[in-house]
Amino acid sequence: MPASHAARLRRRWILASVATAAAAAAAVVAVSMSSGASASEVALPPVHGGFDYQIGGEYTPPKGVDIVSRDRSDSPADGLYNICYVNAFQVQPGERDRWPDDLLLRDRDGDLVIDTHWKEPLLDISTAKKRERVAAKVNGWIDGCADKGFDAIEPDNYDSFERSKKLLTTSHAKKFMALLSEHAHAQGLAIGQKNTAELLSDRKAAGLDFAVVEECGQYDECGEFAKAYDDHVVVVEYGEEGFTKACEGWGDRLSIVLRDEDVSTDDGADYVRETC
């Protein structure tokens, strides 16, 4: 996806009751907000709130917006529920030299595996050690989102296994997402499932709390996401047909916006934004 794309809960500590001070000190148990702690522990985006998708660059949110998604390089919008976009499974354009070569996925001929639509190399999350190394970098971005005051994380390209020439699997994706979810929850941030309807049944194991869905109207998937996440779903459509279907079916339940595919800023010639 394009680049130039509040309170936060802290990790909770439970003190066990013990007879002596020494025993009490030993019994302090750190309860991490792990992938199993999800929606009950973090603030979720409001159901059916006004939504704007600004991952192509920040601008003043239009009237009626309650939820905004912005790139990690931007700042959250005052007084709104803010989702921080991170390209977690692929390399953002212009950032290839910031990744070690061995963490870029290569095919059997040694060539980089590329998402041809966005011209983004895929990250290699095929082993536990590589997943940990990639997660360490992405988790640094999550920390930055938390420090800025965002409420949630939107890790993009969960479905990159579909573009991996069968070198990555759904299991790799879920395990990697669980690492990000655990870290996000520890920072008091909710974490959203980006697209990937085929992994909805694994949302709890992956530690996911809500959904950010592109074109669920176009592909007749809005109902699946609405059911899985109790309507805590924000929807972006890029075409009039899908937008009309999403609004007709789910406009009174989900947060739906029509945007141009490049998610332009509001001063751009190609800027498009409509709501139901």
TORPA-246507 format. One record per atom (N, C-alpha, C): x, y, z; residue in three letters. Coordinates in steps of 0.05 Angstrom, whole numbers, plus 5000, padded with zeros to 4 digits. Layout:
XYZALA...
end
This chain:
501749765000MET500050005000MET501850255000MET500650484993PRO502250724991PRO503550805017PRO506050925015ALA507351025038ALA506151295046ALA507451425066SER506451675078SER503551625085SER503851295086HIS501451175096HIS501951215128HIS485551435493ALA488151445485ALA489651375507ALA488351375507ALA489651285531ALA490551005527ALA492950945534ARG493950675529ARG494150525555ARG493150285554LEU493150115578LEU496050015582LEU496850005606ARG499549895611ARG499249605619ARG501549465617ARG501549185626ARG500749175655ARG498948995662ARG497848985689ARG499448785706ARG499648855731TRP501048685750TRP499148605772TRP499148345778ILE497448235799ILE499148155823ILE498448275846LEU499948215870LEU498547995886LEU499847775890ALA498647555906ALA498847625935ALA496847535950SER496747575979SER498547355992SER500447446007VAL502347266020VAL502847356048VAL504047186064ALA504347236092ALA506547436099ALA508747416083THR511047586089THR511647766066THR513247976072ALA513948166052ALA515648036031ALA517447866039ALA519147726020ALA517547556001ALA515647416012ALA513947245996ALA512247405977ALA511347635987ALA509747805970ALA511347905946ALA513847985951ALA515448085929ALA515947865908ALA516147625917ALA516647405899ALA514147325883ALA511847405894ALA509347315882ALA508147525863ALA509647735857VAL508547925838VAL508547795810VAL506347765799VAL506047625774VAL505447815751VAL507147815731ALA506547995708ALA504547855690ALA502347985686VAL500347875668VAL500448025642VAL501747905622SER501948035596SER499348035582SER498748245567MET496348255551MET497048105525MET496947845527SER497947685505SER495747645484SER496347475464SER494447435443SER491847325452SER491747205475GLY489147105485GLY487547315499GLY488647555506ALA487247765521ALA485747955503ALA485347985483SER484348155462SER482348365470SER479948335460ALA478048565461ALA477348645489ALA477348465509SER476648535536SER478748715549SER481048735538GLU483248875551GLU484049135537GLU483049185513VAL483849425498VAL481349565488VAL481649815481ALA479449975470ALA479149915441ALA476649845433LEU476149785405LEU474950025391LEU475150035364PRO473850255350PRO470850245354PRO469550475356PRO466650475360PRO465150345337PRO463050195344VAL461450075323VAL459950285307VAL460050265281HIS458550435263HIS459350735267HIS461850775273GLY462951045275GLY463651155248GLY463551415245GLY464551545220GLY467451485216GLY468251405192PHE470951305187PHE472251455163PHE474851505166ASP476351605144ASP479051455142ASP479751375118TYR482151215113TYR484251405101TYR486251475117GLN488151675109GLN491051565108GLN491351325100ILE494051205099ILE495751315077ILE494651475059GLY496151605038GLY497251875047GLY496551965071GLY497452225081GLY495252355098GLY496052475120GLU494152585139GLU493052855129GLU490552905136TYR489253165131TYR487053195152TYR485853425155THR483853475175THR481453295170THR480653125189PRO478452935184PRO475853095179PRO474253005159PRO471753135154PRO469853115178PRO467853275178LYS465853275199LYS464453005201LYS464052915225GLY462652655229GLY464552425231GLY467152465228VAL469052245231VAL469652185260VAL469451935267ASP470151845295ASP472651675295ASP473251545272ILE475451355270ILE477151435246ILE479751445249VAL481551495227VAL483851305227VAL484651205204SER487051045201SER489151205186SER491651215198ARG493751365186ARG496351205187ARG498151275169ASP500751145168ASP502351195194ASP504051015200ARG505651035225ARG507451285224ARG508051395201SER509751625199SER508151885206SER505551865206ASP503852095212ASP503052105242ASP501552305249SER500752335277SER497752275280SER496852185303PRO494052145307PRO492452405307PRO489852385301ALA488052615300ALA486852655328ALA486952905337ASP485952965364ASP483052885367ASP482452755389GLY479752695397GLY478352465383GLY479852325365LEU478652105350LEU479851835358LEU478651625350TYR479851355353TYR481851325329TYR484351285336ASN486451285316ASN487751015312ASN487750925287ILE488950665279ILE491550725265ILE493650585272CYS496350635261CYS496950415241CYS497350495215TYR497950315194TYR500850245194TYR501449975193VAL504249885190VAL504249665168VAL506149685150ASN506449475130ASN508049255142ASN506749055153ALA508048865171ALA509148615156ALA508048545134PHE508748295120PHE510348345095PHE510448595086GLN511848665061GLN513548915066GLN515248975047VAL517049195050VAL515949445037VAL515549655052GLN514549905041GLN516250005018GLN515150114997PRO516750224976PRO518850424986PRO521250394977GLY523450564986GLY524850485011GLY523950255023GLU525150175048GLU526649915046GLU527149815022ARG528449555019ARG531249555032ARG532749775031ASP535449775042ASP535449785072ASP533049805085ARG532949805114ARG532549525125ARG532349325107TRP531949045116TRP534348875109TRP535248705128PRO537348515121PRO536548335097PRO538348275080ASP537748125056ASP536447855062ASP537347725084ASP536247465089ASP533447465101ASP532347695106LEU529547715115LEU527647785092LEU528747805067LEU527047845044LEU526647565031LEU524147505026LEU523347245015LEU524447214987LEU525746984982ARG526846924955ARG525746654945ARG525346644919ASP524346394908ASP526646194904ASP526045974892ARG528045754889ARG530345834870ARG529946044855ASP532046144837ASP533646374850ASP532946434875GLY534346654889GLY533246924883GLY531046944868ASP529947204862ASP527947294884ASP527847554888LEU525947654908LEU523047594899LEU521447524919VAL518647484914VAL517247754918VAL515847854898ILE514848124897ILE511748124896ILE510548294911ASP507748364907ASP507648544883ASP506848444860THR507148594835THR505248834834THR503048834849HIS501149054848HIS502449304860HIS503649264883TRP504849494898TRP507849504896TRP509049314881LYS511949304878LYS513449284905LYS512349104922GLU513549074948GLU514648794952GLU517148764960PRO518248504967PRO516848394992PRO516448134992LEU515248005015LEU517447945036LEU516747955061LEU518547895083LEU518447585088LEU520747485095ASP521047195100ASP520347125129ASP517947015133ILE517046945160ILE516746635162ILE518346495146SER518046205144SER519146045167SER520846165184THR521946025206THR521546185232THR521646045254ALA521146185280ALA523246405284ALA525746345278LYS527846545283LYS527446795265LYS526646745240LYS526246975222LYS523747125230LYS521646985239ARG519247125249ARG519947305273ARG521647215290GLU522447375313GLU524047615305GLU525747585285ARG527347815276ARG525648025262ARG523847925245VAL522048115231VAL520248255251VAL519148095270ALA517448215291ALA518848425307ALA521448385313ALA522848575329ALA522848845315ALA523148855289LYS523149105275LYS520349225274LYS518349065267VAL515549165266VAL514649245294VAL515449105314ASN514649185341ASN515849455349ASN518149515338GLY519249785342GLY517349995331GLY516249945308TRP514250125296TRP511750145313TRP510949915324ILE508549915342ILE509150085366ILE511550065377ASP512250235400ASP512050535392ASP512850595368GLY512650875359GLY509850965357GLY508050785347CYS505150855346CYS504050905374CYS504850735393ALA503950765420ALA504951025432ALA507451095427ASP508551335438ASP507151585426ASP506251575402LYS504851795390LYS502051835400LYS500951615411GLY498251635422GLY496051495405GLY496851325387PHE494951165372PHE493450975391PHE491150885382ASP489550695398ASP489750405388ASP490550375363ALA490550105351ALA492550085329ALA493049835320ILE494949775299ILE493449635276ILE494249705252GLU493149575228GLU495549455213GLU496249205219PRO498449075204PRO497548985177PRO498649095156ASP497749045129ASP499148795117ASP497748675097ASN498748455081ASN498948195097ASN497048155115TYR496647895128TYR496447675107TYR495347735084ASP494847535063ASP497247505044ASP499547595052SER501847585033SER502647295026SER501847105042PHE502346825035PHE501146755009PHE498946885001GLU497646834976GLU499446914952GLU501347094957ARG503047194936ARG505947094938ARG506246884955SER508946794962SER510046564945SER508646494924LYS509446264908LYS509446004924LYS507645994943LYS507345764961LYS509745724980LYS511345934983LEU513645915002LEU512845985030LEU510646125033LEU509546185060LEU506746055062LEU506045995087THR503445865092THR501746025111THR499245945113THR497446075133THR498546045161THR499845825166SER500945775193SER503145985199SER504946035180HIS506946235183HIS505746505189HIS503646575174ALA502346835177ALA501046865205ALA499646655214LYS498346665240LYS500346685263LYS502446535261LYS504546535282LYS505846815284LYS506346925260PHE507647195260PHE505647405271PHE503147385263MET501247575273MET500947555304MET501047315314ALA500847285343ALA503147425358ALA505547435346LEU507747575358LEU507147875359LEU506047985337LEU505348265336LEU503048335356LEU501148155357SER498848205375SER499648215404SER501348025412GLU502248025439GLU503748285446GLU505348375428HIS506848625433HIS504948865434HIS503148875415ALA501249105414ALA499549115439ALA498548885448HIS496948875472HIS498648965497HIS501148895497ALA502848975519ALA503149275520ALA502849405497GLN502949695496GLN500249825499GLN498149665504GLY495449765507GLY494049825481GLY494949715459LEU493849775433LEU492149535423LEU489849595412ALA488349385398ALA489749335371ALA489049105360ILE490349035334ILE488248925316ILE488249015291GLY486148945272GLY486948745251GLY485148575244GLN485548385222GLN485048535196GLN487048535178LYS486848665152LYS486048455131LYS483548475122ASN482648295101ASN482848005109ASN483447825090THR484147545096THR481847395109THR479547395096ALA477147265108ALA477646965114ALA479446835098GLU479846555103GLU481146495130GLU482146695143LEU483346655170LEU481646755192LEU479146825187LEU477346925208LEU477046725231LEU476946475225SER476646275246SER479046255265SER481246375256ASP483746365272ASP484246635286ASP482246805287ARG482747075297ARG483547075327ARG482346905343LYS483046905371LYS485846795376LYS486546585362ALA489346485365ALA491346685356ALA490646845336ALA492447055326ALA492347305343ALA490547325362GLY490347545381GLY489047795369GLY487347765349LEU486247995335LEU483648095348LEU483148355347ASP481048485362ASP478748595346ASP479348695322PHE477348815304PHE478348775275PHE476948885256ALA477848845228ALA477849105212ALA479849125195VAL479949335174VAL479749185148VAL477649235133VAL477049075109VAL476849245084VAL478249165064GLU478049295038GLU476149135020GLU474149275010GLU472449164989GLU470848924997GLU469948915022CYS468248695030CYS465548705017CYS464648945009GLY462248964993GLY462548844966GLY464748914953GLN465348814926GLN465548514926GLN466648394947TYR467048104947TYR465147954965TYR463048084974ASP460947954991ASP462047825016ASP463847975030GLU465147865054GLU464348025079GLU462848235077CYS462248415100CYS460948255122CYS459048085115GLY457647935136GLY459447755152GLY461347625139GLU463247455153GLU464847605174GLU465847845166PHE467348005185PHE465648115207PHE463148205200ALA461348315220ALA460748105241ALA460247855233LYS459647645252LYS462047585270LYS464347565258ALA466747485272ALA467547695293ALA467147955287TYR468148165304TYR465848335316TYR463448225317ASP461148365330ASP460948655320ASP461148685294ASP460848945281ASP463149145286ASP465249065300HIS467549245303HIS469249215278HIS468149325256VAL469349295230VAL469349565216VAL471649645205VAL471749885188VAL472249795160VAL470849915141VAL470749815113VAL471650035095VAL473449965076VAL474250155055VAL473450025028VAL471950165012GLU471350084985GLU472650274966GLU473550164943TYR474950324923TYR473350354897TYR470950234896GLY469250254872GLY466350304880GLY464950434862GLU462150504868GLU460350254872GLU460850054856GLU459249814859GLU459449684886GLU461949644895GLY462449524921GLY461449704943GLY461849964940PHE460850154960PHE457850144963PHE456450134941THR453550114941THR452549864955THR453849634949LYS453149384961LYS453749384991LYS456049494999ALA456649505027ALA454649675043ALA454049905031CYS452150095045CYS449349965047CYS448449845025GLU445749725025GLU445549495045GLU447649345047GLY447549115065GLY448349165094GLY450249355097TRP451549385123TRP451949675132TRP450749855118GLY451150145124GLY450050235150GLY448250075162ASP447150155189ASP448550015212ASP450749855205ARG452149705225ARG455149745225ARG456349765202LEU459249785200LEU460150065192LEU462650125196SER463850385189SER464950365161SER463650495142ILE464250455113ILE464950725100ILE467050715084VAL467850955069VAL468750865041VAL468151035022LEU469151004994LEU471551184991LEU473851074982ARG476251234978ARG477351164950ARG479051354939ASP480551294916ASP482751094923ASP483550934904GLU485450714910GLU488050814921GLU488951044913ASP491451154924ASP491051304950ASP488651284961VAL487951424986VAL489351704988VAL488651864968SER489852134966SER489052314988SER490652524993THR489852725012THR487652904999THR486253055016ASP483853195006ASP484453424987ASP486953494984ASP487653694965ASP488653584938ASP488453324935GLY489453194910GLY487253184889GLY488153184864ALA486253184842ALA484552924840ALA485652704851ASP484352444849ASP482852374875ASP482752564893TYR481452504919TYR478552424916TYR477752204929VAL475052114930VAL474452034959VAL472152134969ARG471252044995ARG468152074996ARG466851845002GLU463951845006GLU463351665029GLU461151715043THR460151535064THR457251455058THR456351255071CYS453651155067CYS451551365076CYS
end
